Amino acid sequence: MKVRVEVMLKTSVLDPQGKAVEHALKMLGFANAVDVRVGKLIELDIAAPTVEAALAEARSMAEKLLVNPIIEDFRIHGV
C-alpha cells in the first residue's frame, strides 16, 4: 500500500525557505501569497496485510526516523 507522510515545520519555527518562496511570489506579482510554508512529502510503498497495519508502520517510521519531533509535525494518509 502506498502511504504518504507530510512533514511541516511547526508553526512556532521560522521557515526561511517559505519566506524566500513568499518573497519570490510577491516579486512575480502574486501579492495575495501570505504566510508561505515549505515542507516535504515522503511516499512509501509498504507491504502490509491491512491498511491499518501499513499506516501504523508508517507512523512508527516517521516517529523513529523521518520526522524531527522537536521542530516538525507530520500527517500520514494512504494513497
PyMOL Python script that loads the backbone (N, CA, C, O; Angstrom):
from pymol import cmd

cmd.read_pdbstr("""\
ATOM      1  N   MET A   1       0.840  -1.176   0.000  1.00  0.00           N
ATOM      2  CA  MET A   1       0.000   0.000   0.000  1.00  0.00           C
ATOM      3  C   MET A   1       0.882   1.235   0.000  1.00  0.00           C
ATOM      4  O   MET A   1       1.887   1.289   0.709  1.00  0.00           O
ATOM      5  N   LYS A   2       0.509   2.223  -0.792  1.00  0.00           N
ATOM      6  CA  LYS A   2       1.235   3.484  -0.809  1.00  0.00           C
ATOM      7  C   LYS A   2       0.738   4.356   0.336  1.00  0.00           C
ATOM      8  O   LYS A   2      -0.462   4.502   0.567  1.00  0.00           O
ATOM      9  N   VAL A   3       1.710   4.930   1.046  1.00  0.00           N
ATOM     10  CA  VAL A   3       1.421   5.804   2.178  1.00  0.00           C
ATOM     11  C   VAL A   3       2.230   7.079   2.000  1.00  0.00           C
ATOM     12  O   VAL A   3       3.388   7.036   1.585  1.00  0.00           O
ATOM     13  N   ARG A   4       1.618   8.204   2.313  1.00  0.00           N
ATOM     14  CA  ARG A   4       2.319   9.482   2.261  1.00  0.00           C
ATOM     15  C   ARG A   4       2.474  10.047   3.663  1.00  0.00           C
ATOM     16  O   ARG A   4       1.545  10.041   4.470  1.00  0.00           O
ATOM     17  N   VAL A   5       3.677  10.533   3.923  1.00  0.00           N
ATOM     18  CA  VAL A   5       3.965  11.211   5.177  1.00  0.00           C
ATOM     19  C   VAL A   5       4.258  12.666   4.813  1.00  0.00           C
ATOM     20  O   VAL A   5       5.249  12.953   4.141  1.00  0.00           O
ATOM     21  N   GLU A   6       3.402  13.575   5.253  1.00  0.00           N
ATOM     22  CA  GLU A   6       3.589  15.007   5.014  1.00  0.00           C
ATOM     23  C   GLU A   6       4.248  15.604   6.248  1.00  0.00           C
ATOM     24  O   GLU A   6       3.735  15.476   7.360  1.00  0.00           O
ATOM     25  N   VAL A   7       5.383  16.256   6.046  1.00  0.00           N
ATOM     26  CA  VAL A   7       6.144  16.816   7.150  1.00  0.00           C
ATOM     27  C   VAL A   7       6.236  18.334   6.973  1.00  0.00           C
ATOM     28  O   VAL A   7       6.605  18.828   5.907  1.00  0.00           O
ATOM     29  N   MET A   8       5.896  19.056   8.033  1.00  0.00           N
ATOM     30  CA  MET A   8       5.966  20.518   8.018  1.00  0.00           C
ATOM     31  C   MET A   8       6.638  20.992   9.297  1.00  0.00           C
ATOM     32  O   MET A   8       6.532  20.360  10.348  1.00  0.00           O
ATOM     33  N   LEU A   9       7.335  22.122   9.183  1.00  0.00           N
ATOM     34  CA  LEU A   9       7.863  22.737  10.387  1.00  0.00           C
ATOM     35  C   LEU A   9       6.698  23.170  11.267  1.00  0.00           C
ATOM     36  O   LEU A   9       5.651  23.577  10.764  1.00  0.00           O
ATOM     37  N   LYS A  10       6.878  23.082  12.563  1.00  0.00           N
ATOM     38  CA  LYS A  10       5.845  23.564  13.477  1.00  0.00           C
ATOM     39  C   LYS A  10       5.640  25.055  13.235  1.00  0.00           C
ATOM     40  O   LYS A  10       6.564  25.758  12.826  1.00  0.00           O
ATOM     41  N   THR A  11       4.432  25.529  13.488  1.00  0.00           N
ATOM     42  CA  THR A  11       4.130  26.938  13.223  1.00  0.00           C
ATOM     43  C   THR A  11       4.987  27.882  14.055  1.00  0.00           C
ATOM     44  O   THR A  11       5.179  29.037  13.674  1.00  0.00           O
ATOM     45  N   SER A  12       5.501  27.414  15.176  1.00  0.00           N
ATOM     46  CA  SER A  12       6.338  28.260  16.022  1.00  0.00           C
ATOM     47  C   SER A  12       7.789  28.339  15.530  1.00  0.00           C
ATOM     48  O   SER A  12       8.582  29.104  16.078  1.00  0.00           O
ATOM     49  N   VAL A  13       8.142  27.558  14.504  1.00  0.00           N
ATOM     50  CA  VAL A  13       9.506  27.532  13.975  1.00  0.00           C
ATOM     51  C   VAL A  13       9.577  28.384  12.716  1.00  0.00           C
ATOM     52  O   VAL A  13       8.754  28.239  11.813  1.00  0.00           O
ATOM     53  N   LEU A  14      10.560  29.267  12.661  1.00  0.00           N
ATOM     54  CA  LEU A  14      10.765  30.106  11.484  1.00  0.00           C
ATOM     55  C   LEU A  14      11.065  29.232  10.268  1.00  0.00           C
ATOM     56  O   LEU A  14      11.853  28.291  10.356  1.00  0.00           O
ATOM     57  N   ASP A  15      10.440  29.544   9.139  1.00  0.00           N
ATOM     58  CA  ASP A  15      10.618  28.788   7.895  1.00  0.00           C
ATOM     59  C   ASP A  15      11.289  29.690   6.854  1.00  0.00           C
ATOM     60  O   ASP A  15      10.590  30.331   6.069  1.00  0.00           O
ATOM     61  N   PRO A  16      12.629  29.757   6.825  1.00  0.00           N
ATOM     62  CA  PRO A  16      13.297  30.650   5.876  1.00  0.00           C
ATOM     63  C   PRO A  16      13.033  30.291   4.419  1.00  0.00           C
ATOM     64  O   PRO A  16      12.966  31.179   3.570  1.00  0.00           O
ATOM     65  N   GLN A  17      12.884  29.018   4.121  1.00  0.00           N
ATOM     66  CA  GLN A  17      12.594  28.631   2.737  1.00  0.00           C
ATOM     67  C   GLN A  17      11.199  29.118   2.345  1.00  0.00           C
ATOM     68  O   GLN A  17      11.000  29.600   1.229  1.00  0.00           O
ATOM     69  N   GLY A  18      10.251  28.997   3.243  1.00  0.00           N
ATOM     70  CA  GLY A  18       8.904  29.510   2.988  1.00  0.00           C
ATOM     71  C   GLY A  18       8.902  31.016   2.761  1.00  0.00           C
ATOM     72  O   GLY A  18       8.214  31.517   1.872  1.00  0.00           O
ATOM     73  N   LYS A  19       9.679  31.737   3.573  1.00  0.00           N
ATOM     74  CA  LYS A  19       9.773  33.196   3.418  1.00  0.00           C
ATOM     75  C   LYS A  19      10.382  33.558   2.067  1.00  0.00           C
ATOM     76  O   LYS A  19       9.947  34.515   1.426  1.00  0.00           O
ATOM     77  N   ALA A  20      11.386  32.800   1.632  1.00  0.00           N
ATOM     78  CA  ALA A  20      12.016  33.061   0.333  1.00  0.00           C
ATOM     79  C   ALA A  20      11.027  32.835  -0.800  1.00  0.00           C
ATOM     80  O   ALA A  20      10.976  33.624  -1.743  1.00  0.00           O
ATOM     81  N   VAL A  21      10.245  31.772  -0.719  1.00  0.00           N
ATOM     82  CA  VAL A  21       9.233  31.492  -1.739  1.00  0.00           C
ATOM     83  C   VAL A  21       8.159  32.582  -1.726  1.00  0.00           C
ATOM     84  O   VAL A  21       7.732  33.051  -2.780  1.00  0.00           O
ATOM     85  N   GLU A  22       7.730  32.979  -0.536  1.00  0.00           N
ATOM     86  CA  GLU A  22       6.725  34.046  -0.421  1.00  0.00           C
ATOM     87  C   GLU A  22       7.230  35.335  -1.068  1.00  0.00           C
ATOM     88  O   GLU A  22       6.496  35.995  -1.804  1.00  0.00           O
ATOM     89  N   HIS A  23       8.477  35.688  -0.790  1.00  0.00           N
ATOM     90  CA  HIS A  23       9.060  36.900  -1.374  1.00  0.00           C
ATOM     91  C   HIS A  23       9.113  36.792  -2.899  1.00  0.00           C
ATOM     92  O   HIS A  23       8.760  37.739  -3.601  1.00  0.00           O
ATOM     93  N   ALA A  24       9.553  35.639  -3.413  1.00  0.00           N
ATOM     94  CA  ALA A  24       9.639  35.453  -4.863  1.00  0.00           C
ATOM     95  C   ALA A  24       8.261  35.537  -5.519  1.00  0.00           C
ATOM     96  O   ALA A  24       8.113  36.120  -6.594  1.00  0.00           O
ATOM     97  N   LEU A  25       7.255  34.952  -4.865  1.00  0.00           N
ATOM     98  CA  LEU A  25       5.894  35.025  -5.413  1.00  0.00           C
ATOM     99  C   LEU A  25       5.416  36.468  -5.485  1.00  0.00           C
ATOM    100  O   LEU A  25       4.793  36.868  -6.468  1.00  0.00           O
ATOM    101  N   LYS A  26       5.704  37.248  -4.452  1.00  0.00           N
ATOM    102  CA  LYS A  26       5.305  38.662  -4.456  1.00  0.00           C
ATOM    103  C   LYS A  26       6.028  39.428  -5.551  1.00  0.00           C
ATOM    104  O   LYS A  26       5.444  40.308  -6.183  1.00  0.00           O
ATOM    105  N   MET A  27       7.306  39.097  -5.784  1.00  0.00           N
ATOM    106  CA  MET A  27       8.061  39.760  -6.845  1.00  0.00           C
ATOM    107  C   MET A  27       7.482  39.417  -8.226  1.00  0.00           C
ATOM    108  O   MET A  27       7.619  40.194  -9.171  1.00  0.00           O
ATOM    109  N   LEU A  28       6.846  38.271  -8.331  1.00  0.00           N
ATOM    110  CA  LEU A  28       6.218  37.863  -9.591  1.00  0.00           C
ATOM    111  C   LEU A  28       4.786  38.378  -9.726  1.00  0.00           C
ATOM    112  O   LEU A  28       4.104  38.083 -10.707  1.00  0.00           O
ATOM    113  N   GLY A  29       4.337  39.143  -8.744  1.00  0.00           N
ATOM    114  CA  GLY A  29       3.014  39.746  -8.834  1.00  0.00           C
ATOM    115  C   GLY A  29       1.921  39.008  -8.082  1.00  0.00           C
ATOM    116  O   GLY A  29       0.748  39.362  -8.204  1.00  0.00           O
ATOM    117  N   PHE A  30       2.270  38.011  -7.323  1.00  0.00           N
ATOM    118  CA  PHE A  30       1.284  37.262  -6.545  1.00  0.00           C
ATOM    119  C   PHE A  30       1.216  37.833  -5.129  1.00  0.00           C
ATOM    120  O   PHE A  30       1.689  37.220  -4.172  1.00  0.00           O
ATOM    121  N   ALA A  31       0.620  39.015  -5.020  1.00  0.00           N
ATOM    122  CA  ALA A  31       0.602  39.749  -3.753  1.00  0.00           C
ATOM    123  C   ALA A  31      -0.228  39.053  -2.679  1.00  0.00           C
ATOM    124  O   ALA A  31      -0.048  39.327  -1.492  1.00  0.00           O
ATOM    125  N   ASN A  32      -1.124  38.168  -3.069  1.00  0.00           N
ATOM    126  CA  ASN A  32      -2.000  37.511  -2.095  1.00  0.00           C
ATOM    127  C   ASN A  32      -1.348  36.318  -1.408  1.00  0.00           C
ATOM    128  O   ASN A  32      -1.965  35.708  -0.534  1.00  0.00           O
ATOM    129  N   ALA A  33      -0.129  35.973  -1.775  1.00  0.00           N
ATOM    130  CA  ALA A  33       0.568  34.857  -1.126  1.00  0.00           C
ATOM    131  C   ALA A  33       1.106  35.342   0.220  1.00  0.00           C
ATOM    132  O   ALA A  33       2.018  36.167   0.279  1.00  0.00           O
ATOM    133  N   VAL A  34       0.531  34.820   1.288  1.00  0.00           N
ATOM    134  CA  VAL A  34       0.959  35.216   2.632  1.00  0.00           C
ATOM    135  C   VAL A  34       1.205  33.975   3.483  1.00  0.00           C
ATOM    136  O   VAL A  34       0.546  32.947   3.320  1.00  0.00           O
ATOM    137  N   ASP A  35       2.154  34.093   4.380  1.00  0.00           N
ATOM    138  CA  ASP A  35       2.493  33.012   5.310  1.00  0.00           C
ATOM    139  C   ASP A  35       2.749  31.687   4.587  1.00  0.00           C
ATOM    140  O   ASP A  35       2.130  30.670   4.900  1.00  0.00           O
ATOM    141  N   VAL A  36       3.663  31.711   3.624  1.00  0.00           N
ATOM    142  CA  VAL A  36       4.012  30.520   2.852  1.00  0.00           C
ATOM    143  C   VAL A  36       4.912  29.620   3.706  1.00  0.00           C
ATOM    144  O   VAL A  36       5.862  30.098   4.325  1.00  0.00           O
ATOM    145  N   ARG A  37       4.618  28.351   3.737  1.00  0.00           N
ATOM    146  CA  ARG A  37       5.418  27.365   4.466  1.00  0.00           C
ATOM    147  C   ARG A  37       5.826  26.277   3.472  1.00  0.00           C
ATOM    148  O   ARG A  37       5.034  25.900   2.608  1.00  0.00           O
ATOM    149  N   VAL A  38       7.036  25.778   3.587  1.00  0.00           N
ATOM    150  CA  VAL A  38       7.537  24.727   2.714  1.00  0.00           C
ATOM    151  C   VAL A  38       7.799  23.485   3.565  1.00  0.00           C
ATOM    152  O   VAL A  38       8.397  23.574   4.638  1.00  0.00           O
ATOM    153  N   GLY A  39       7.352  22.344   3.085  1.00  0.00           N
ATOM    154  CA  GLY A  39       7.542  21.097   3.814  1.00  0.00           C
ATOM    155  C   GLY A  39       8.103  20.032   2.899  1.00  0.00           C
ATOM    156  O   GLY A  39       8.661  20.323   1.841  1.00  0.00           O
ATOM    157  N   LYS A  40       7.946  18.793   3.326  1.00  0.00           N
ATOM    158  CA  LYS A  40       8.406  17.681   2.492  1.00  0.00           C
ATOM    159  C   LYS A  40       7.343  16.590   2.487  1.00  0.00           C
ATOM    160  O   LYS A  40       6.567  16.441   3.431  1.00  0.00           O
ATOM    161  N   LEU A  41       7.334  15.846   1.413  1.00  0.00           N
ATOM    162  CA  LEU A  41       6.404  14.739   1.235  1.00  0.00           C
ATOM    163  C   LEU A  41       7.228  13.479   1.013  1.00  0.00           C
ATOM    164  O   LEU A  41       8.074  13.426   0.120  1.00  0.00           O
ATOM    165  N   ILE A  42       6.975  12.472   1.829  1.00  0.00           N
ATOM    166  CA  ILE A  42       7.674  11.196   1.710  1.00  0.00           C
ATOM    167  C   ILE A  42       6.637  10.149   1.343  1.00  0.00           C
ATOM    168  O   ILE A  42       5.680   9.933   2.086  1.00  0.00           O
ATOM    169  N   GLU A  43       6.820   9.499   0.205  1.00  0.00           N
ATOM    170  CA  GLU A  43       5.888   8.465  -0.227  1.00  0.00           C
ATOM    171  C   GLU A  43       6.545   7.110  -0.042  1.00  0.00           C
ATOM    172  O   GLU A  43       7.663   6.878  -0.504  1.00  0.00           O
ATOM    173  N   LEU A  44       5.843   6.222   0.634  1.00  0.00           N
ATOM    174  CA  LEU A  44       6.350   4.881   0.930  1.00  0.00           C
ATOM    175  C   LEU A  44       5.419   3.844   0.328  1.00  0.00           C
ATOM    176  O   LEU A  44       4.206   4.048   0.278  1.00  0.00           O
ATOM    177  N   ASP A  45       5.971   2.753  -0.121  1.00  0.00           N
ATOM    178  CA  ASP A  45       5.175   1.607  -0.546  1.00  0.00           C
ATOM    179  C   ASP A  45       5.413   0.533   0.514  1.00  0.00           C
ATOM    180  O   ASP A  45       6.503  -0.033   0.589  1.00  0.00           O
ATOM    181  N   ILE A  46       4.402   0.253   1.330  1.00  0.00           N
ATOM    182  CA  ILE A  46       4.553  -0.653   2.462  1.00  0.00           C
ATOM    183  C   ILE A  46       3.760  -1.931   2.192  1.00  0.00           C
ATOM    184  O   ILE A  46       2.560  -1.894   1.921  1.00  0.00           O
ATOM    185  N   ALA A  47       4.456  -3.053   2.272  1.00  0.00           N
ATOM    186  CA  ALA A  47       3.815  -4.353   2.099  1.00  0.00           C
ATOM    187  C   ALA A  47       3.291  -4.794   3.463  1.00  0.00           C
ATOM    188  O   ALA A  47       4.030  -5.362   4.268  1.00  0.00           O
ATOM    189  N   ALA A  48       2.025  -4.530   3.710  1.00  0.00           N
ATOM    190  CA  ALA A  48       1.411  -4.879   4.995  1.00  0.00           C
ATOM    191  C   ALA A  48       0.091  -5.588   4.716  1.00  0.00           C
ATOM    192  O   ALA A  48      -0.506  -5.380   3.659  1.00  0.00           O
ATOM    193  N   PRO A  49      -0.372  -6.418   5.642  1.00  0.00           N
ATOM    194  CA  PRO A  49      -1.598  -7.189   5.408  1.00  0.00           C
ATOM    195  C   PRO A  49      -2.874  -6.358   5.399  1.00  0.00           C
ATOM    196  O   PRO A  49      -3.864  -6.745   4.779  1.00  0.00           O
ATOM    197  N   THR A  50      -2.856  -5.204   6.094  1.00  0.00           N
ATOM    198  CA  THR A  50      -4.057  -4.362   6.152  1.00  0.00           C
ATOM    199  C   THR A  50      -3.661  -2.892   6.020  1.00  0.00           C
ATOM    200  O   THR A  50      -2.498  -2.525   6.189  1.00  0.00           O
ATOM    201  N   VAL A  51      -4.649  -2.071   5.717  1.00  0.00           N
ATOM    202  CA  VAL A  51      -4.427  -0.625   5.644  1.00  0.00           C
ATOM    203  C   VAL A  51      -3.976  -0.107   7.002  1.00  0.00           C
ATOM    204  O   VAL A  51      -3.050   0.700   7.086  1.00  0.00           O
ATOM    205  N   GLU A  52      -4.620  -0.564   8.054  1.00  0.00           N
ATOM    206  CA  GLU A  52      -4.285  -0.107   9.407  1.00  0.00           C
ATOM    207  C   GLU A  52      -2.835  -0.457   9.757  1.00  0.00           C
ATOM    208  O   GLU A  52      -2.130   0.350  10.363  1.00  0.00           O
ATOM    209  N   ALA A  53      -2.392  -1.656   9.377  1.00  0.00           N
ATOM    210  CA  ALA A  53      -1.012  -2.076   9.649  1.00  0.00           C
ATOM    211  C   ALA A  53      -0.020  -1.210   8.883  1.00  0.00           C
ATOM    212  O   ALA A  53       1.024  -0.841   9.420  1.00  0.00           O
ATOM    213  N   ALA A  54      -0.337  -0.884   7.630  1.00  0.00           N
ATOM    214  CA  ALA A  54       0.546  -0.038   6.819  1.00  0.00           C
ATOM    215  C   ALA A  54       0.654   1.354   7.419  1.00  0.00           C
ATOM    216  O   ALA A  54       1.746   1.914   7.503  1.00  0.00           O
ATOM    217  N   LEU A  55      -0.469   1.911   7.833  1.00  0.00           N
ATOM    218  CA  LEU A  55      -0.455   3.246   8.435  1.00  0.00           C
ATOM    219  C   LEU A  55       0.295   3.245   9.766  1.00  0.00           C
ATOM    220  O   LEU A  55       1.020   4.192  10.072  1.00  0.00           O
ATOM    221  N   ALA A  56       0.123   2.196  10.550  1.00  0.00           N
ATOM    222  CA  ALA A  56       0.829   2.091  11.832  1.00  0.00           C
ATOM    223  C   ALA A  56       2.331   1.987  11.610  1.00  0.00           C
ATOM    224  O   ALA A  56       3.114   2.596  12.339  1.00  0.00           O
ATOM    225  N   GLU A  57       2.729   1.220  10.610  1.00  0.00           N
ATOM    226  CA  GLU A  57       4.154   1.081  10.324  1.00  0.00           C
ATOM    227  C   GLU A  57       4.734   2.404   9.833  1.00  0.00           C
ATOM    228  O   GLU A  57       5.846   2.772  10.210  1.00  0.00           O
ATOM    229  N   ALA A  58       3.992   3.113   9.000  1.00  0.00           N
ATOM    230  CA  ALA A  58       4.447   4.417   8.514  1.00  0.00           C
ATOM    231  C   ALA A  58       4.579   5.400   9.679  1.00  0.00           C
ATOM    232  O   ALA A  58       5.522   6.190   9.719  1.00  0.00           O
ATOM    233  N   ARG A  59       3.644   5.356  10.621  1.00  0.00           N
ATOM    234  CA  ARG A  59       3.718   6.229  11.798  1.00  0.00           C
ATOM    235  C   ARG A  59       4.985   5.916  12.601  1.00  0.00           C
ATOM    236  O   ARG A  59       5.678   6.827  13.054  1.00  0.00           O
ATOM    237  N   SER A  60       5.276   4.648  12.771  1.00  0.00           N
ATOM    238  CA  SER A  60       6.477   4.244  13.500  1.00  0.00           C
ATOM    239  C   SER A  60       7.734   4.730  12.780  1.00  0.00           C
ATOM    240  O   SER A  60       8.671   5.211  13.417  1.00  0.00           O
ATOM    241  N   MET A  61       7.753   4.605  11.452  1.00  0.00           N
ATOM    242  CA  MET A  61       8.892   5.091  10.664  1.00  0.00           C
ATOM    243  C   MET A  61       9.075   6.596  10.840  1.00  0.00           C
ATOM    244  O   MET A  61      10.191   7.087  11.010  1.00  0.00           O
ATOM    245  N   ALA A  62       7.957   7.314  10.795  1.00  0.00           N
ATOM    246  CA  ALA A  62       8.014   8.768  10.944  1.00  0.00           C
ATOM    247  C   ALA A  62       8.557   9.144  12.317  1.00  0.00           C
ATOM    248  O   ALA A  62       9.426  10.008  12.429  1.00  0.00           O
ATOM    249  N   GLU A  63       8.053   8.504  13.348  1.00  0.00           N
ATOM    250  CA  GLU A  63       8.464   8.834  14.706  1.00  0.00           C
ATOM    251  C   GLU A  63       9.922   8.478  14.983  1.00  0.00           C
ATOM    252  O   GLU A  63      10.587   9.157  15.767  1.00  0.00           O
ATOM    253  N   LYS A  64      10.426   7.417  14.344  1.00  0.00           N
ATOM    254  CA  LYS A  64      11.791   6.957  14.610  1.00  0.00           C
ATOM    255  C   LYS A  64      12.849   7.573  13.703  1.00  0.00           C
ATOM    256  O   LYS A  64      14.016   7.660  14.086  1.00  0.00           O
ATOM    257  N   LEU A  65      12.453   8.005  12.496  1.00  0.00           N
ATOM    258  CA  LEU A  65      13.468   8.465  11.547  1.00  0.00           C
ATOM    259  C   LEU A  65      13.070   9.674  10.715  1.00  0.00           C
ATOM    260  O   LEU A  65      13.860  10.607  10.573  1.00  0.00           O
ATOM    261  N   LEU A  66      11.877   9.676  10.168  1.00  0.00           N
ATOM    262  CA  LEU A  66      11.526  10.644   9.128  1.00  0.00           C
ATOM    263  C   LEU A  66      11.248  12.052   9.624  1.00  0.00           C
ATOM    264  O   LEU A  66      11.327  13.008   8.853  1.00  0.00           O
ATOM    265  N   VAL A  67      10.922  12.191  10.904  1.00  0.00           N
ATOM    266  CA  VAL A  67      10.492  13.480  11.441  1.00  0.00           C
ATOM    267  C   VAL A  67      11.331  13.846  12.660  1.00  0.00           C
ATOM    268  O   VAL A  67      11.652  12.995  13.490  1.00  0.00           O
ATOM    269  N   ASN A  68      11.675  15.116  12.752  1.00  0.00           N
ATOM    270  CA  ASN A  68      12.312  15.643  13.957  1.00  0.00           C
ATOM    271  C   ASN A  68      11.194  16.226  14.821  1.00  0.00           C
ATOM    272  O   ASN A  68      10.731  17.333  14.548  1.00  0.00           O
ATOM    273  N   PRO A  69      10.749  15.513  15.853  1.00  0.00           N
ATOM    274  CA  PRO A  69       9.572  15.938  16.616  1.00  0.00           C
ATOM    275  C   PRO A  69       9.752  17.251  17.370  1.00  0.00           C
ATOM    276  O   PRO A  69       8.770  17.839  17.823  1.00  0.00           O
ATOM    277  N   ILE A  70      10.979  17.715  17.510  1.00  0.00           N
ATOM    278  CA  ILE A  70      11.212  18.975  18.201  1.00  0.00           C
ATOM    279  C   ILE A  70      10.757  20.151  17.345  1.00  0.00           C
ATOM    280  O   ILE A  70      10.218  21.128  17.864  1.00  0.00           O
ATOM    281  N   ILE A  71      10.975  20.059  16.028  1.00  0.00           N
ATOM    282  CA  ILE A  71      10.656  21.197  15.161  1.00  0.00           C
ATOM    283  C   ILE A  71       9.638  20.886  14.066  1.00  0.00           C
ATOM    284  O   ILE A  71       9.215  21.792  13.348  1.00  0.00           O
ATOM    285  N   GLU A  72       9.232  19.610  13.923  1.00  0.00           N
ATOM    286  CA  GLU A  72       8.340  19.245  12.821  1.00  0.00           C
ATOM    287  C   GLU A  72       7.089  18.514  13.314  1.00  0.00           C
ATOM    288  O   GLU A  72       7.108  17.807  14.321  1.00  0.00           O
ATOM    289  N   ASP A  73       6.010  18.711  12.569  1.00  0.00           N
ATOM    290  CA  ASP A  73       4.771  17.951  12.732  1.00  0.00           C
ATOM    291  C   ASP A  73       4.600  17.102  11.485  1.00  0.00           C
ATOM    292  O   ASP A  73       5.209  17.378  10.451  1.00  0.00           O
ATOM    293  N   PHE A  74       3.761  16.056  11.583  1.00  0.00           N
ATOM    294  CA  PHE A  74       3.534  15.236  10.399  1.00  0.00           C
ATOM    295  C   PHE A  74       2.111  14.709  10.361  1.00  0.00           C
ATOM    296  O   PHE A  74       1.420  14.624  11.377  1.00  0.00           O
ATOM    297  N   ARG A  75       1.699  14.356   9.144  1.00  0.00           N
ATOM    298  CA  ARG A  75       0.407  13.690   8.908  1.00  0.00           C
ATOM    299  C   ARG A  75       0.670  12.511   8.005  1.00  0.00           C
ATOM    300  O   ARG A  75       1.539  12.558   7.133  1.00  0.00           O
ATOM    301  N   ILE A  76      -0.089  11.452   8.220  1.00  0.00           N
ATOM    302  CA  ILE A  76       0.049  10.237   7.422  1.00  0.00           C
ATOM    303  C   ILE A  76      -1.292   9.926   6.783  1.00  0.00           C
ATOM    304  O   ILE A  76      -2.332  10.031   7.433  1.00  0.00           O
ATOM    305  N   HIS A  77      -1.275   9.545   5.516  1.00  0.00           N
ATOM    306  CA  HIS A  77      -2.501   9.098   4.865  1.00  0.00           C
ATOM    307  C   HIS A  77      -2.179   8.135   3.745  1.00  0.00           C
ATOM    308  O   HIS A  77      -1.109   8.194   3.139  1.00  0.00           O
ATOM    309  N   GLY A  78      -3.104   7.264   3.486  1.00  0.00           N
ATOM    310  CA  GLY A  78      -2.962   6.298   2.402  1.00  0.00           C
ATOM    311  C   GLY A  78      -3.267   6.949   1.067  1.00  0.00           C
ATOM    312  O   GLY A  78      -4.014   7.924   0.982  1.00  0.00           O
ATOM    313  N   VAL A  79      -2.676   6.393   0.036  1.00  0.00           N
ATOM    314  CA  VAL A  79      -2.878   6.948  -1.305  1.00  0.00           C
ATOM    315  C   VAL A  79      -3.832   6.065  -2.066  1.00  0.00           C
ATOM    316  O   VAL A  79      -4.144   6.346  -3.223  1.00  0.00           O
TER     317      VAL A  79
END
""", "prot")
cmd.dss("prot")
cmd.show_as("cartoon", "prot")
cmd.util.cbc("prot")
cmd.orient("prot")
